[in-house]
Amino acid sequence: MNQPPNLPCQNPPPASGNDRPRVHSSDLLQGTSAVEIEHAGQRYLLRVTRENKLILTK
């Protein structure tokens, strides 16, 4: 049988053993302080506060 080549893992599993994917906020925000997220036909706003916390609102 042919096996696929062993390629390095792009996103190694988190050390905690958690299987959820992880996305860095900087990848989502791309230098801005807010982004719109569409989910199930609804729009949400993800923004960074002055205290550098994230808030998701509908």
PDB file of N, H, CA, C and O in Angstrom:
ATOM      1  N   MET A   1       0.819  -1.185   0.000  1.00  0.00           N
ATOM      2  CA  MET A   1       0.000   0.000   0.000  1.00  0.00           C
ATOM      3  C   MET A   1       0.865   1.251   0.000  1.00  0.00           C
ATOM      4  O   MET A   1       1.938   1.281   0.602  1.00  0.00           O
ATOM      5  N   ASN A   2       0.382   2.278  -0.683  1.00  0.00           N
ATOM      6  H   ASN A   2      -0.490   2.253  -1.173  1.00  0.00           H
ATOM      7  CA  ASN A   2       1.063   3.565  -0.662  1.00  0.00           C
ATOM      8  C   ASN A   2       0.556   4.387   0.504  1.00  0.00           C
ATOM      9  O   ASN A   2      -0.651   4.531   0.696  1.00  0.00           O
ATOM     10  N   GLN A   3       1.466   4.919   1.269  1.00  0.00           N
ATOM     11  H   GLN A   3       2.447   4.803   1.113  1.00  0.00           H
ATOM     12  CA  GLN A   3       1.087   5.773   2.387  1.00  0.00           C
ATOM     13  C   GLN A   3       1.449   7.211   2.047  1.00  0.00           C
ATOM     14  O   GLN A   3       2.448   7.454   1.370  1.00  0.00           O
ATOM     15  N   PRO A   4       0.641   8.176   2.515  1.00  0.00           N
ATOM     16  CA  PRO A   4       0.986   9.577   2.255  1.00  0.00           C
ATOM     17  C   PRO A   4       2.291   9.928   2.957  1.00  0.00           C
ATOM     18  O   PRO A   4       2.622   9.341   3.987  1.00  0.00           O
ATOM     19  N   PRO A   5       3.032  10.882   2.402  1.00  0.00           N
ATOM     20  CA  PRO A   5       4.298  11.258   3.043  1.00  0.00           C
ATOM     21  C   PRO A   5       4.059  11.868   4.413  1.00  0.00           C
ATOM     22  O   PRO A   5       3.026  12.491   4.660  1.00  0.00           O
ATOM     23  N   ASN A   6       5.013  11.681   5.285  1.00  0.00           N
ATOM     24  H   ASN A   6       5.851  11.174   5.084  1.00  0.00           H
ATOM     25  CA  ASN A   6       4.940  12.281   6.617  1.00  0.00           C
ATOM     26  C   ASN A   6       5.295  13.747   6.496  1.00  0.00           C
ATOM     27  O   ASN A   6       6.461  14.099   6.313  1.00  0.00           O
ATOM     28  N   LEU A   7       4.289  14.602   6.598  1.00  0.00           N
ATOM     29  H   LEU A   7       3.342  14.316   6.747  1.00  0.00           H
ATOM     30  CA  LEU A   7       4.505  16.036   6.529  1.00  0.00           C
ATOM     31  C   LEU A   7       4.441  16.626   7.923  1.00  0.00           C
ATOM     32  O   LEU A   7       3.701  16.127   8.770  1.00  0.00           O
ATOM     33  N   PRO A   8       5.210  17.686   8.176  1.00  0.00           N
ATOM     34  CA  PRO A   8       5.137  18.306   9.507  1.00  0.00           C
ATOM     35  C   PRO A   8       3.750  18.873   9.756  1.00  0.00           C
ATOM     36  O   PRO A   8       3.103  19.394   8.847  1.00  0.00           O
ATOM     37  N   CYS A   9       3.313  18.765  10.972  1.00  0.00           N
ATOM     38  H   CYS A   9       3.838  18.341  11.710  1.00  0.00           H
ATOM     39  CA  CYS A   9       2.001  19.259  11.373  1.00  0.00           C
ATOM     40  C   CYS A   9       2.013  20.787  11.392  1.00  0.00           C
ATOM     41  O   CYS A   9       2.885  21.389  12.019  1.00  0.00           O
ATOM     42  N   GLN A  10       1.054  21.422  10.712  1.00  0.00           N
ATOM     43  H   GLN A  10       0.345  20.933  10.202  1.00  0.00           H
ATOM     44  CA  GLN A  10       0.973  22.872  10.683  1.00  0.00           C
ATOM     45  C   GLN A  10       0.556  23.433  12.027  1.00  0.00           C
ATOM     46  O   GLN A  10       1.102  24.442  12.473  1.00  0.00           O
ATOM     47  N   ASN A  11      -0.399  22.796  12.676  1.00  0.00           N
ATOM     48  H   ASN A  11      -0.843  21.977  12.314  1.00  0.00           H
ATOM     49  CA  ASN A  11      -0.902  23.243  13.979  1.00  0.00           C
ATOM     50  C   ASN A  11      -0.785  22.090  14.953  1.00  0.00           C
ATOM     51  O   ASN A  11      -1.681  21.248  15.009  1.00  0.00           O
ATOM     52  N   PRO A  12       0.293  22.025  15.723  1.00  0.00           N
ATOM     53  CA  PRO A  12       0.426  20.918  16.670  1.00  0.00           C
ATOM     54  C   PRO A  12      -0.676  20.953  17.707  1.00  0.00           C
ATOM     55  O   PRO A  12      -1.182  22.025  18.040  1.00  0.00           O
ATOM     56  N   PRO A  13      -1.056  19.785  18.225  1.00  0.00           N
ATOM     57  CA  PRO A  13      -2.129  19.763  19.226  1.00  0.00           C
ATOM     58  C   PRO A  13      -1.729  20.541  20.466  1.00  0.00           C
ATOM     59  O   PRO A  13      -0.560  20.556  20.850  1.00  0.00           O
ATOM     60  N   PRO A  14      -2.713  21.194  21.096  1.00  0.00           N
ATOM     61  CA  PRO A  14      -2.403  21.944  22.317  1.00  0.00           C
ATOM     62  C   PRO A  14      -1.870  21.029  23.407  1.00  0.00           C
ATOM     63  O   PRO A  14      -2.226  19.852  23.465  1.00  0.00           O
ATOM     64  N   ALA A  15      -1.022  21.562  24.265  1.00  0.00           N
ATOM     65  H   ALA A  15      -0.733  22.518  24.218  1.00  0.00           H
ATOM     66  CA  ALA A  15      -0.405  20.780  25.332  1.00  0.00           C
ATOM     67  C   ALA A  15      -1.426  20.279  26.342  1.00  0.00           C
ATOM     68  O   ALA A  15      -1.165  19.304  27.046  1.00  0.00           O
ATOM     69  N   SER A  16      -2.592  20.932  26.428  1.00  0.00           N
ATOM     70  H   SER A  16      -2.804  21.724  25.856  1.00  0.00           H
ATOM     71  CA  SER A  16      -3.582  20.560  27.433  1.00  0.00           C
ATOM     72  C   SER A  16      -4.330  19.277  27.078  1.00  0.00           C
ATOM     73  O   SER A  16      -5.079  18.750  27.901  1.00  0.00           O
ATOM     74  N   GLY A  17      -4.133  18.769  25.856  1.00  0.00           N
ATOM     75  H   GLY A  17      -3.525  19.198  25.187  1.00  0.00           H
ATOM     76  CA  GLY A  17      -4.864  17.581  25.448  1.00  0.00           C
ATOM     77  C   GLY A  17      -6.224  17.918  24.882  1.00  0.00           C
ATOM     78  O   GLY A  17      -6.991  17.014  24.552  1.00  0.00           O
ATOM     79  N   ASN A  18      -6.545  19.188  24.762  1.00  0.00           N
ATOM     80  H   ASN A  18      -5.922  19.923  25.030  1.00  0.00           H
ATOM     81  CA  ASN A  18      -7.816  19.645  24.231  1.00  0.00           C
ATOM     82  C   ASN A  18      -7.791  19.497  22.710  1.00  0.00           C
ATOM     83  O   ASN A  18      -6.822  19.911  22.075  1.00  0.00           O
ATOM     84  N   ASP A  19      -8.833  18.918  22.114  1.00  0.00           N
ATOM     85  H   ASP A  19      -9.621  18.582  22.630  1.00  0.00           H
ATOM     86  CA  ASP A  19      -8.852  18.677  20.682  1.00  0.00           C
ATOM     87  C   ASP A  19      -9.479  19.809  19.877  1.00  0.00           C
ATOM     88  O   ASP A  19      -9.630  19.681  18.662  1.00  0.00           O
ATOM     89  N   ARG A  20      -9.847  20.916  20.522  1.00  0.00           N
ATOM     90  H   ARG A  20      -9.725  21.020  21.509  1.00  0.00           H
ATOM     91  CA  ARG A  20     -10.442  22.034  19.785  1.00  0.00           C
ATOM     92  C   ARG A  20      -9.370  22.770  19.003  1.00  0.00           C
ATOM     93  O   ARG A  20      -8.247  22.927  19.481  1.00  0.00           O
ATOM     94  N   PRO A  21      -9.712  23.226  17.793  1.00  0.00           N
ATOM     95  CA  PRO A  21      -8.747  24.059  17.059  1.00  0.00           C
ATOM     96  C   PRO A  21      -8.536  25.380  17.779  1.00  0.00           C
ATOM     97  O   PRO A  21      -9.428  25.868  18.473  1.00  0.00           O
ATOM     98  N   ARG A  22      -7.358  25.954  17.611  1.00  0.00           N
ATOM     99  H   ARG A  22      -6.634  25.558  17.047  1.00  0.00           H
ATOM    100  CA  ARG A  22      -7.040  27.229  18.257  1.00  0.00           C
ATOM    101  C   ARG A  22      -6.714  28.254  17.182  1.00  0.00           C
ATOM    102  O   ARG A  22      -5.934  27.984  16.269  1.00  0.00           O
ATOM    103  N   VAL A  23      -7.312  29.422  17.296  1.00  0.00           N
ATOM    104  H   VAL A  23      -7.945  29.642  18.038  1.00  0.00           H
ATOM    105  CA  VAL A  23      -7.076  30.526  16.363  1.00  0.00           C
ATOM    106  C   VAL A  23      -6.593  31.713  17.174  1.00  0.00           C
ATOM    107  O   VAL A  23      -7.211  32.074  18.176  1.00  0.00           O
ATOM    108  N   HIS A  24      -5.507  32.318  16.757  1.00  0.00           N
ATOM    109  H   HIS A  24      -5.005  32.026  15.943  1.00  0.00           H
ATOM    110  CA  HIS A  24      -5.009  33.501  17.453  1.00  0.00           C
ATOM    111  C   HIS A  24      -5.870  34.702  17.092  1.00  0.00           C
ATOM    112  O   HIS A  24      -6.256  34.868  15.935  1.00  0.00           O
ATOM    113  N   SER A  25      -6.168  35.527  18.063  1.00  0.00           N
ATOM    114  H   SER A  25      -5.854  35.393  19.003  1.00  0.00           H
ATOM    115  CA  SER A  25      -7.010  36.696  17.825  1.00  0.00           C
ATOM    116  C   SER A  25      -6.394  37.614  16.774  1.00  0.00           C
ATOM    117  O   SER A  25      -7.121  38.248  16.009  1.00  0.00           O
ATOM    118  N   SER A  26      -5.077  37.695  16.727  1.00  0.00           N
ATOM    119  H   SER A  26      -4.487  37.180  17.349  1.00  0.00           H
ATOM    120  CA  SER A  26      -4.427  38.547  15.730  1.00  0.00           C
ATOM    121  C   SER A  26      -4.704  38.060  14.312  1.00  0.00           C
ATOM    122  O   SER A  26      -4.755  38.862  13.380  1.00  0.00           O
ATOM    123  N   ASP A  27      -4.885  36.743  14.141  1.00  0.00           N
ATOM    124  H   ASP A  27      -4.844  36.091  14.898  1.00  0.00           H
ATOM    125  CA  ASP A  27      -5.232  36.204  12.825  1.00  0.00           C
ATOM    126  C   ASP A  27      -6.649  36.615  12.428  1.00  0.00           C
ATOM    127  O   ASP A  27      -6.913  36.874  11.253  1.00  0.00           O
ATOM    128  N   LEU A  28      -7.552  36.676  13.387  1.00  0.00           N
ATOM    129  H   LEU A  28      -7.338  36.465  14.341  1.00  0.00           H
ATOM    130  CA  LEU A  28      -8.926  37.090  13.108  1.00  0.00           C
ATOM    131  C   LEU A  28      -9.021  38.601  12.877  1.00  0.00           C
ATOM    132  O   LEU A  28      -9.672  39.052  11.935  1.00  0.00           O
ATOM    133  N   LEU A  29      -8.377  39.366  13.732  1.00  0.00           N
ATOM    134  H   LEU A  29      -7.848  39.001  14.497  1.00  0.00           H
ATOM    135  CA  LEU A  29      -8.520  40.817  13.701  1.00  0.00           C
ATOM    136  C   LEU A  29      -7.674  41.485  12.615  1.00  0.00           C
ATOM    137  O   LEU A  29      -8.027  42.561  12.134  1.00  0.00           O
ATOM    138  N   GLN A  30      -6.577  40.864  12.230  1.00  0.00           N
ATOM    139  H   GLN A  30      -6.290  39.989  12.621  1.00  0.00           H
ATOM    140  CA  GLN A  30      -5.695  41.361  11.165  1.00  0.00           C
ATOM    141  C   GLN A  30      -5.369  42.841  11.311  1.00  0.00           C
ATOM    142  O   GLN A  30      -5.447  43.597  10.342  1.00  0.00           O
ATOM    143  N   GLY A  31      -5.004  43.252  12.516  1.00  0.00           N
ATOM    144  H   GLY A  31      -4.941  42.638  13.303  1.00  0.00           H
ATOM    145  CA  GLY A  31      -4.580  44.619  12.754  1.00  0.00           C
ATOM    146  C   GLY A  31      -5.698  45.606  13.046  1.00  0.00           C
ATOM    147  O   GLY A  31      -5.429  46.781  13.294  1.00  0.00           O
ATOM    148  N   THR A  32      -6.939  45.156  13.021  1.00  0.00           N
ATOM    149  H   THR A  32      -7.157  44.201  12.819  1.00  0.00           H
ATOM    150  CA  THR A  32      -8.053  46.046  13.334  1.00  0.00           C
ATOM    151  C   THR A  32      -8.523  45.789  14.762  1.00  0.00           C
ATOM    152  O   THR A  32      -8.084  44.835  15.403  1.00  0.00           O
ATOM    153  N   SER A  33      -9.414  46.641  15.256  1.00  0.00           N
ATOM    154  H   SER A  33      -9.771  47.417  14.736  1.00  0.00           H
ATOM    155  CA  SER A  33      -9.911  46.452  16.621  1.00  0.00           C
ATOM    156  C   SER A  33     -11.251  45.718  16.647  1.00  0.00           C
ATOM    157  O   SER A  33     -11.769  45.415  17.722  1.00  0.00           O
ATOM    158  N   ALA A  34     -11.827  45.424  15.453  1.00  0.00           N
ATOM    159  H   ALA A  34     -11.407  45.670  14.580  1.00  0.00           H
ATOM    160  CA  ALA A  34     -13.114  44.736  15.418  1.00  0.00           C
ATOM    161  C   ALA A  34     -13.299  44.011  14.083  1.00  0.00           C
ATOM    162  O   ALA A  34     -12.801  44.454  13.048  1.00  0.00           O
ATOM    163  N   VAL A  35     -14.017  42.901  14.127  1.00  0.00           N
ATOM    164  H   VAL A  35     -14.421  42.541  14.968  1.00  0.00           H
ATOM    165  CA  VAL A  35     -14.386  42.163  12.917  1.00  0.00           C
ATOM    166  C   VAL A  35     -15.831  41.706  13.043  1.00  0.00           C
ATOM    167  O   VAL A  35     -16.328  41.485  14.148  1.00  0.00           O
ATOM    168  N   GLU A  36     -16.498  41.565  11.908  1.00  0.00           N
ATOM    169  H   GLU A  36     -16.095  41.745  11.011  1.00  0.00           H
ATOM    170  CA  GLU A  36     -17.836  40.993  11.889  1.00  0.00           C
ATOM    171  C   GLU A  36     -17.715  39.501  11.610  1.00  0.00           C
ATOM    172  O   GLU A  36     -16.920  39.069  10.775  1.00  0.00           O
ATOM    173  N   ILE A  37     -18.516  38.733  12.321  1.00  0.00           N
ATOM    174  H   ILE A  37     -19.162  39.084  12.998  1.00  0.00           H
ATOM    175  CA  ILE A  37     -18.555  37.284  12.136  1.00  0.00           C
ATOM    176  C   ILE A  37     -19.981  36.917  11.773  1.00  0.00           C
ATOM    177  O   ILE A  37     -20.925  37.296  12.467  1.00  0.00           O
ATOM    178  N   GLU A  38     -20.135  36.180  10.687  1.00  0.00           N
ATOM    179  H   GLU A  38     -19.368  35.872  10.123  1.00  0.00           H
ATOM    180  CA  GLU A  38     -21.466  35.734  10.299  1.00  0.00           C
ATOM    181  C   GLU A  38     -21.623  34.276  10.715  1.00  0.00           C
ATOM    182  O   GLU A  38     -20.772  33.433  10.431  1.00  0.00           O
ATOM    183  N   HIS A  39     -22.738  34.003  11.397  1.00  0.00           N
ATOM    184  H   HIS A  39     -23.429  34.688  11.627  1.00  0.00           H
ATOM    185  CA  HIS A  39     -23.015  32.651  11.882  1.00  0.00           C
ATOM    186  C   HIS A  39     -24.512  32.409  11.806  1.00  0.00           C
ATOM    187  O   HIS A  39     -25.298  33.159  12.385  1.00  0.00           O
ATOM    188  N   ALA A  40     -24.903  31.369  11.099  1.00  0.00           N
ATOM    189  H   ALA A  40     -24.265  30.760  10.629  1.00  0.00           H
ATOM    190  CA  ALA A  40     -26.311  30.969  10.989  1.00  0.00           C
ATOM    191  C   ALA A  40     -27.199  32.140  10.544  1.00  0.00           C
ATOM    192  O   ALA A  40     -28.304  32.323  11.055  1.00  0.00           O
ATOM    193  N   GLY A  41     -26.700  32.927   9.585  1.00  0.00           N
ATOM    194  H   GLY A  41     -25.803  32.778   9.170  1.00  0.00           H
ATOM    195  CA  GLY A  41     -27.483  34.035   9.066  1.00  0.00           C
ATOM    196  C   GLY A  41     -27.520  35.268   9.951  1.00  0.00           C
ATOM    197  O   GLY A  41     -28.209  36.236   9.628  1.00  0.00           O
ATOM    198  N   GLN A  42     -26.796  35.254  11.055  1.00  0.00           N
ATOM    199  H   GLN A  42     -26.236  34.468  11.318  1.00  0.00           H
ATOM    200  CA  GLN A  42     -26.749  36.393  11.986  1.00  0.00           C
ATOM    201  C   GLN A  42     -25.353  37.005  11.938  1.00  0.00           C
ATOM    202  O   GLN A  42     -24.370  36.301  11.706  1.00  0.00           O
ATOM    203  N   ARG A  43     -25.266  38.312  12.157  1.00  0.00           N
ATOM    204  H   ARG A  43     -26.064  38.884  12.346  1.00  0.00           H
ATOM    205  CA  ARG A  43     -23.974  38.985  12.223  1.00  0.00           C
ATOM    206  C   ARG A  43     -23.634  39.301  13.665  1.00  0.00           C
ATOM    207  O   ARG A  43     -24.469  39.770  14.438  1.00  0.00           O
ATOM    208  N   TYR A  44     -22.391  39.031  14.002  1.00  0.00           N
ATOM    209  H   TYR A  44     -21.713  38.650  13.374  1.00  0.00           H
ATOM    210  CA  TYR A  44     -21.869  39.317  15.334  1.00  0.00           C
ATOM    211  C   TYR A  44     -20.660  40.222  15.188  1.00  0.00           C
ATOM    212  O   TYR A  44     -19.992  40.212  14.154  1.00  0.00           O
ATOM    213  N   LEU A  45     -20.377  41.004  16.218  1.00  0.00           N
ATOM    214  H   LEU A  45     -20.919  41.013  17.058  1.00  0.00           H
ATOM    215  CA  LEU A  45     -19.220  41.879  16.225  1.00  0.00           C
ATOM    216  C   LEU A  45     -18.258  41.404  17.314  1.00  0.00           C
ATOM    217  O   LEU A  45     -18.618  41.339  18.489  1.00  0.00           O
ATOM    218  N   LEU A  46     -17.046  41.077  16.912  1.00  0.00           N
ATOM    219  H   LEU A  46     -16.753  41.130  15.957  1.00  0.00           H
ATOM    220  CA  LEU A  46     -15.987  40.720  17.852  1.00  0.00           C
ATOM    221  C   LEU A  46     -15.052  41.915  17.920  1.00  0.00           C
ATOM    222  O   LEU A  46     -14.483  42.326  16.909  1.00  0.00           O
ATOM    223  N   ARG A  47     -14.896  42.472  19.121  1.00  0.00           N
ATOM    224  H   ARG A  47     -15.359  42.138  19.942  1.00  0.00           H
ATOM    225  CA  ARG A  47     -14.051  43.662  19.242  1.00  0.00           C
ATOM    226  C   ARG A  47     -13.149  43.567  20.458  1.00  0.00           C
ATOM    227  O   ARG A  47     -13.401  42.813  21.398  1.00  0.00           O
ATOM    228  N   VAL A  48     -12.088  44.363  20.404  1.00  0.00           N
ATOM    229  H   VAL A  48     -11.884  44.975  19.641  1.00  0.00           H
ATOM    230  CA  VAL A  48     -11.121  44.440  21.494  1.00  0.00           C
ATOM    231  C   VAL A  48     -11.424  45.699  22.290  1.00  0.00           C
ATOM    232  O   VAL A  48     -11.593  46.775  21.717  1.00  0.00           O
ATOM    233  N   THR A  49     -11.492  45.566  23.608  1.00  0.00           N
ATOM    234  H   THR A  49     -11.354  44.691  24.074  1.00  0.00           H
ATOM    235  CA  THR A  49     -11.768  46.715  24.476  1.00  0.00           C
ATOM    236  C   THR A  49     -10.473  47.471  24.779  1.00  0.00           C
ATOM    237  O   THR A  49      -9.384  47.034  24.405  1.00  0.00           O
ATOM    238  N   ARG A  50     -10.608  48.606  25.459  1.00  0.00           N
ATOM    239  H   ARG A  50     -11.492  48.961  25.763  1.00  0.00           H
ATOM    240  CA  ARG A  50      -9.431  49.384  25.886  1.00  0.00           C
ATOM    241  C   ARG A  50      -8.552  48.587  26.837  1.00  0.00           C
ATOM    242  O   ARG A  50      -7.345  48.815  26.918  1.00  0.00           O
ATOM    243  N   GLU A  51      -9.164  47.649  27.558  1.00  0.00           N
ATOM    244  H   GLU A  51     -10.144  47.464  27.492  1.00  0.00           H
ATOM    245  CA  GLU A  51      -8.412  46.811  28.502  1.00  0.00           C
ATOM    246  C   GLU A  51      -7.841  45.566  27.828  1.00  0.00           C
ATOM    247  O   GLU A  51      -7.339  44.667  28.503  1.00  0.00           O
ATOM    248  N   ASN A  52      -7.917  45.514  26.489  1.00  0.00           N
ATOM    249  H   ASN A  52      -8.324  46.244  25.941  1.00  0.00           H
ATOM    250  CA  ASN A  52      -7.390  44.404  25.674  1.00  0.00           C
ATOM    251  C   ASN A  52      -8.129  43.083  25.938  1.00  0.00           C
ATOM    252  O   ASN A  52      -7.530  42.008  25.922  1.00  0.00           O
ATOM    253  N   LYS A  53      -9.434  43.188  26.180  1.00  0.00           N
ATOM    254  H   LYS A  53      -9.921  44.062  26.193  1.00  0.00           H
ATOM    255  CA  LYS A  53     -10.290  42.007  26.329  1.00  0.00           C
ATOM    256  C   LYS A  53     -11.131  41.884  25.064  1.00  0.00           C
ATOM    257  O   LYS A  53     -11.312  42.857  24.332  1.00  0.00           O
ATOM    258  N   LEU A  54     -11.643  40.683  24.813  1.00  0.00           N
ATOM    259  H   LEU A  54     -11.496  39.893  25.407  1.00  0.00           H
ATOM    260  CA  LEU A  54     -12.498  40.457  23.652  1.00  0.00           C
ATOM    261  C   LEU A  54     -13.957  40.433  24.076  1.00  0.00           C
ATOM    262  O   LEU A  54     -14.318  39.852  25.099  1.00  0.00           O
ATOM    263  N   ILE A  55     -14.797  41.087  23.254  1.00  0.00           N
ATOM    264  H   ILE A  55     -14.504  41.560  22.423  1.00  0.00           H
ATOM    265  CA  ILE A  55     -16.241  41.077  23.489  1.00  0.00           C
ATOM    266  C   ILE A  55     -16.922  40.689  22.187  1.00  0.00           C
ATOM    267  O   ILE A  55     -16.627  41.246  21.129  1.00  0.00           O
ATOM    268  N   LEU A  56     -17.837  39.726  22.272  1.00  0.00           N
ATOM    269  H   LEU A  56     -18.077  39.274  23.130  1.00  0.00           H
ATOM    270  CA  LEU A  56     -18.636  39.303  21.119  1.00  0.00           C
ATOM    271  C   LEU A  56     -20.070  39.732  21.366  1.00  0.00           C
ATOM    272  O   LEU A  56     -20.685  39.324  22.351  1.00  0.00           O
ATOM    273  N   THR A  57     -20.610  40.563  20.466  1.00  0.00           N
ATOM    274  H   THR A  57     -20.111  40.895  19.665  1.00  0.00           H
ATOM    275  CA  THR A  57     -21.993  41.032  20.603  1.00  0.00           C
ATOM    276  C   THR A  57     -22.763  40.743  19.325  1.00  0.00           C
ATOM    277  O   THR A  57     -22.187  40.584  18.249  1.00  0.00           O
ATOM    278  N   LYS A  58     -24.079  40.680  19.473  1.00  0.00           N
ATOM    279  H   LYS A  58     -24.547  40.809  20.347  1.00  0.00           H
ATOM    280  CA  LYS A  58     -24.961  40.407  18.335  1.00  0.00           C
ATOM    281  C   LYS A  58     -25.435  41.715  17.754  1.00  0.00           C
ATOM    282  O   LYS A  58     -26.192  41.721  16.783  1.00  0.00           O
TER     283      LYS A  58
END
